[in-house]
Amino acid sequence: MLKKLSILSVCLLITAGLIACEKKGAAEKAGEKIDETVDKVSDAVNPKGPMEKAGEKIDESVDKTKEAVKK
């Protein structure tokens, strides 16, 4: 009996958690809008995105490695 009650309790807690997470609240929606705006502004101010910067650093590392191997 205790095992069945424990399993039922866990199932109810999981179900309650899933139901609570379905809808986005006003604060979460506002936070997403703020994030989008910040991304747009940073792209306008700094045209090179993080992927471009990472690519440049990889290219620099490859060039340095090639030079070191040649020596």
N, C-alpha and C positions, 0 to 999 in steps of 0.2 A: 504494500500500500504506500509506504513512504517513497519507494522508488518511482511509482507512478505519479505521485504528487510532485516530486522533484522535477521529473521530466515535463510535467504540465506547467510548472512554474517557469522553467527555462523557456519553454515554447511561448508562453505569454509575454515574457520579458522581451524576447526577440521580436515578436510581432508588434509589441508596443513601440519598440525602437524603430522598426521599419516604418510604421505609420507616422511617427513623429518626424521622420526625415524626408517625407515626400514633398512637402511644399517649402518653397523658399520664402523666407520672411522679408519684410521691407528692408531691414538692415543689410541682409545678404545681397539683395538686388541693388541697393545703393552702393555697397562695396564693390560689386562687379562693375557698375557704371564708372565709379572713381578709378578703378584699375584700368579700364579701357581708355579713359581720358588721359591718364598719366602715360600710358603706352603711346598714344597718339602724339602727345606733347613731346615726349622724349624722342620719338622718331623725327619730329619736325626740327628739334633743336640739334640732335645728333643723328645725321642721316645714316651712319654706319650702325647697323644693328649688332646685337651680341654674336650672332652667327658669323657675320662678316669679320668681326674682330677675332673670333676664335679661328677662323680660316686663315687669317693673316698670321696669327701666332704659330699655327701649325706649319705654314709655309716657311716662316723664319726658322723654326726648329729643324725642318727638313734640310734647308740650306746649310745651317750650321753643322748638322750631322754629316752632310756630304763633304763639307770642307774638312772636317775632322778626320774622315775616313781617307781622304786623299793624302793627308800628311803622313 
